[in-house]
């Protein structure tokens, strides 16, 4: 159970996890303390790393990451290998891609550890109420998408969903609002989106435009019910897709890859 809980936590958005990183006060990066000196005074060996991430997976190796202030930890979990990062303060575990805020490019890209979602669900049992419907409402194929209006990866995925509509004319896409607690303003935005012209307001949110504050017509129930549904499926990250065959996959994919997933041509 501990392995499942912690592995689920690793699926939180990687950029936000990196921002949440806190360095030890002795490694503040102030004048007179170079990155090289910082690396010399911070160490993490295999035994200590194994204790820190106990329950997540087996530690294969540890080294200093190309990103200052992080140890790079190679892990094996559930028969699959992945990369995660531990901060010098040894208080946080970060999984996923790390981007440079200066160059907007990837610095390191470690494959995430396996997720704890159930292998499959009965997609016909999922409620369509409180969904934003895209594509063909009468389509024989169904795709559910759990999204957060403040999630940058959700915004990218949404543009791919628009392309997918034209690539798969027999597909009904049900978008569920799943605001994460790590995005403080997302819940109110989700209320406003579902309380008004939902497709238009969702596009505005993903474009970075300001939405009005929630009013009496913007009920909490539609958002709360969608959150409960996602949690019952073991979903802990956005974006997450529930495919027509019931498979659950997390993370961004382009339209062509989603089309292959929808048609069962690839596993993930």
C-alpha positions as CSV (number, residue, x, y, z in Angstrom):
1,X,0.0,0.0,0.0
2,X,2.8,2.4,0.8
3,X,4.4,1.8,-2.6
4,X,1.1,2.6,-4.3
5,X,0.5,5.8,-2.3
6,X,4.0,7.2,-2.9
7,X,4.1,6.2,-6.5
8,X,0.9,8.1,-7.0
9,X,2.4,11.2,-5.5
10,X,5.2,11.1,-8.0
11,X,2.7,11.7,-10.8
12,X,2.1,15.3,-9.7
13,X,3.1,17.8,-12.5
14,X,6.9,17.8,-12.8
15,X,7.2,21.6,-13.4
16,X,5.3,22.4,-10.3
17,X,7.3,19.8,-8.3
18,X,10.5,21.5,-9.4
19,X,9.2,24.9,-8.4
20,X,8.3,23.5,-4.9
21,X,11.9,22.4,-4.4
22,X,13.6,24.0,-1.4
23,X,17.4,24.0,-1.0
24,X,19.2,23.6,2.3
25,X,19.9,27.1,3.8
26,X,23.6,26.2,3.8
27,X,23.4,26.0,0.0
28,X,21.6,29.2,-0.8
29,X,23.7,30.2,-3.8
30,X,24.8,33.5,-2.3
31,X,28.1,35.2,-3.0
32,X,31.2,33.3,-2.2
33,X,29.6,29.9,-2.5
34,X,30.0,28.4,-6.0
35,X,27.9,25.6,-7.5
36,X,31.0,23.4,-7.4
37,X,31.6,24.0,-3.7
38,X,28.0,23.3,-3.1
39,X,28.2,19.9,-4.7
40,X,31.3,19.1,-2.7
41,X,29.6,19.7,0.6
42,X,26.5,17.7,-0.1
43,X,26.6,13.9,-0.5
44,X,24.1,11.1,-0.9
45,X,25.2,7.5,-1.0
46,X,23.3,4.4,-2.2
47,X,22.4,3.3,1.4
48,X,21.1,6.6,2.5
49,X,19.1,7.1,-0.8
50,X,17.6,3.7,-0.3
51,X,16.3,4.6,3.1
52,X,15.0,8.0,1.9
53,X,12.9,6.5,-0.9
54,X,12.0,3.3,0.9
55,X,8.7,2.0,-0.5
56,X,9.1,3.8,-3.9
57,X,11.5,1.4,-5.5
58,X,15.0,-0.1,-5.6
59,X,17.8,2.5,-5.9
60,X,20.2,1.5,-8.7
61,X,22.6,4.5,-8.6
62,X,23.0,8.1,-7.3
63,X,24.9,11.0,-8.7
64,X,24.8,14.8,-8.8
65,X,22.2,16.0,-11.3
66,X,23.1,18.5,-14.1
67,X,20.7,20.8,-12.2
68,X,22.3,22.4,-9.2
69,X,20.9,21.4,-5.9
70,X,19.6,18.0,-7.0
71,X,20.8,14.4,-6.7
72,X,19.8,12.2,-9.7
73,X,18.5,8.8,-8.5
74,X,18.0,5.8,-10.8
75,X,15.2,3.7,-9.5
76,X,13.6,0.4,-10.4
77,X,9.9,-0.1,-9.5
78,X,7.4,-2.8,-10.5
79,X,9.9,-4.2,-13.0
80,X,10.4,-0.8,-14.7
81,X,13.3,1.7,-14.5
82,X,12.9,5.4,-14.0
83,X,14.7,8.5,-12.9
84,X,13.9,10.8,-9.9
85,X,15.6,13.6,-8.1
86,X,16.3,14.3,-4.4
87,X,17.0,17.9,-3.3
88,X,20.2,18.6,-1.3
89,X,18.1,19.2,1.8
90,X,16.8,15.6,1.3
91,X,13.2,16.7,1.9
92,X,11.7,16.3,-1.6
93,X,11.5,13.6,-4.3
94,X,10.8,14.9,-7.8
95,X,9.9,12.8,-10.8
96,X,9.6,13.8,-14.5
97,X,10.9,16.4,-16.8
98,X,12.8,19.4,-15.5
99,X,12.8,22.6,-17.6
100,X,15.0,25.6,-17.5
101,X,12.9,28.7,-16.8
102,X,15.5,30.8,-18.7
103,X,15.7,28.8,-21.9
104,X,12.3,27.1,-21.7
105,X,14.0,23.9,-22.8
106,X,14.4,20.6,-21.1
107,X,17.4,20.2,-18.8
108,X,16.9,16.6,-17.9
109,X,14.2,14.2,-18.8
110,X,13.7,11.2,-16.6
111,X,10.9,8.7,-17.3
112,X,8.4,8.7,-14.6
113,X,7.8,5.7,-12.4
114,X,4.8,3.4,-13.1
115,X,1.5,4.9,-12.0
116,X,-0.9,3.3,-9.6
117,X,-4.1,3.6,-11.7
118,X,-6.2,0.5,-12.2
119,X,-5.4,-1.4,-15.4
120,X,-8.8,-0.8,-16.9
121,X,-12.3,0.5,-16.0
122,X,-15.7,0.1,-17.6
123,X,-15.9,3.3,-19.5
124,X,-19.6,2.8,-20.2
125,X,-20.2,3.1,-16.4
126,X,-18.5,6.6,-16.2
127,X,-21.1,9.4,-15.9
128,X,-21.1,12.0,-18.6
129,X,-22.9,14.5,-16.5
130,X,-20.8,17.6,-15.7
131,X,-18.6,17.0,-18.7
132,X,-17.6,19.4,-21.5
133,X,-18.4,17.5,-24.7
134,X,-16.1,17.8,-27.6
135,X,-16.2,16.1,-31.0
136,X,-19.2,13.9,-31.9
137,X,-21.7,13.7,-29.1
138,X,-23.2,10.6,-30.8
139,X,-19.8,9.0,-31.4
140,X,-19.5,5.3,-30.8
141,X,-16.0,5.8,-29.3
142,X,-15.7,7.6,-25.9
143,X,-12.7,9.3,-24.5
144,X,-12.7,10.9,-21.0
145,X,-10.1,13.6,-20.2
146,X,-9.4,14.8,-16.7
147,X,-8.0,18.3,-16.9
148,X,-6.9,21.3,-14.8
149,X,-7.5,24.9,-16.1
150,X,-4.1,26.0,-14.7
151,X,-2.1,23.0,-15.9
152,X,0.3,23.9,-18.8
153,X,0.4,20.3,-20.0
154,X,-3.5,20.2,-20.1
155,X,-3.4,23.4,-22.2
156,X,-1.1,21.7,-24.7
157,X,-3.2,18.5,-24.7
158,X,-6.4,20.5,-25.3
159,X,-5.0,21.9,-28.6
160,X,-4.2,18.3,-29.6
161,X,-7.8,17.3,-28.7
162,X,-9.1,19.9,-31.2
163,X,-7.0,18.3,-33.9
164,X,-8.2,14.8,-32.8
165,X,-11.8,15.8,-33.4
166,X,-11.1,16.0,-37.1
167,X,-9.0,12.9,-37.2
168,X,-11.6,10.8,-35.4
169,X,-15.1,11.9,-36.5
170,X,-16.7,9.0,-34.5
171,X,-15.2,10.1,-31.2
172,X,-17.0,11.7,-28.3
173,X,-14.6,13.5,-25.9
174,X,-15.8,14.1,-22.3
175,X,-13.7,16.7,-20.6
176,X,-13.8,16.5,-16.8
177,X,-12.7,19.4,-14.5
178,X,-10.1,18.0,-12.1
179,X,-8.4,21.0,-10.4
180,X,-5.4,20.1,-8.4
181,X,-4.8,21.5,-4.9
182,X,-1.3,22.6,-6.0
183,X,-3.1,25.2,-8.2
184,X,-4.9,27.4,-5.7
185,X,-7.0,29.3,-8.3
186,X,-8.0,26.2,-10.4
187,X,-11.0,25.2,-8.4
188,X,-12.8,28.5,-8.8
189,X,-11.9,28.6,-12.5
190,X,-13.4,25.2,-12.9
191,X,-16.6,26.4,-11.2
192,X,-16.9,29.3,-13.6
193,X,-16.1,27.2,-16.6
194,X,-18.8,24.6,-15.8
195,X,-21.3,27.4,-14.8
196,X,-21.1,29.2,-18.1
197,X,-20.2,28.7,-21.8
198,X,-17.9,25.9,-20.8
199,X,-15.9,25.3,-24.1
200,X,-15.4,29.0,-24.6
201,X,-14.4,29.6,-21.0
202,X,-12.0,26.6,-20.9
203,X,-10.3,27.9,-24.1
204,X,-9.9,31.3,-22.3
205,X,-8.4,29.7,-19.3
206,X,-5.9,27.7,-21.3
207,X,-5.0,30.9,-23.2
208,X,-4.0,32.5,-19.9
209,X,-6.9,35.0,-20.0
210,X,-8.6,36.0,-16.7
211,X,-11.9,34.5,-15.8
212,X,-14.5,36.2,-13.6
213,X,-14.8,35.3,-10.0
214,X,-17.4,32.6,-9.3
215,X,-20.9,33.7,-8.6
216,X,-24.2,32.1,-7.4
217,X,-24.7,30.3,-10.7
218,X,-21.2,28.7,-10.5
219,X,-22.0,25.7,-8.2
220,X,-19.4,23.6,-6.5
221,X,-21.2,20.3,-7.1
222,X,-20.2,19.8,-10.7
223,X,-16.5,20.2,-9.8
224,X,-16.7,18.2,-6.6
225,X,-18.4,15.3,-8.4
226,X,-15.8,15.3,-11.1
227,X,-13.0,15.3,-8.5
228,X,-14.7,12.4,-6.7
229,X,-14.9,10.5,-9.9
230,X,-11.3,11.0,-10.7
231,X,-10.2,10.0,-7.3
232,X,-12.3,6.8,-7.4
233,X,-10.3,5.9,-10.5
234,X,-7.0,6.5,-8.8
235,X,-6.3,9.6,-10.8
236,X,-3.8,12.0,-9.1
237,X,-2.4,14.0,-12.0
238,X,-3.4,16.0,-15.0
239,X,-3.9,15.5,-17.8
240,X,-5.2,11.9,-17.6
241,X,-7.0,10.1,-20.3
242,X,-9.5,7.2,-19.9
243,X,-9.5,5.4,-23.3
244,X,-12.4,3.7,-25.1
245,X,-11.2,0.3,-23.9
246,X,-11.0,1.5,-20.3
247,X,-7.2,2.0,-20.0
248,X,-6.1,4.9,-18.0
249,X,-3.0,6.9,-19.1
250,X,-1.5,10.0,-17.6
251,X,0.5,12.8,-19.3
252,X,0.6,14.8,-22.5
253,X,0.4,13.1,-25.9
254,X,0.0,14.6,-29.4
255,X,-3.1,14.0,-31.5
256,X,-1.5,11.3,-33.6
257,X,-0.4,9.4,-30.5
258,X,-3.9,9.8,-28.8
259,X,-5.5,8.5,-32.0
260,X,-3.3,5.4,-31.8
261,X,-4.2,4.9,-28.2
262,X,-8.0,5.4,-28.9
263,X,-7.8,2.7,-31.6
264,X,-5.8,0.3,-29.4
265,X,-2.8,0.4,-31.8
266,X,-0.3,1.1,-29.0
267,X,-0.2,0.4,-25.2
268,X,0.8,3.9,-23.9
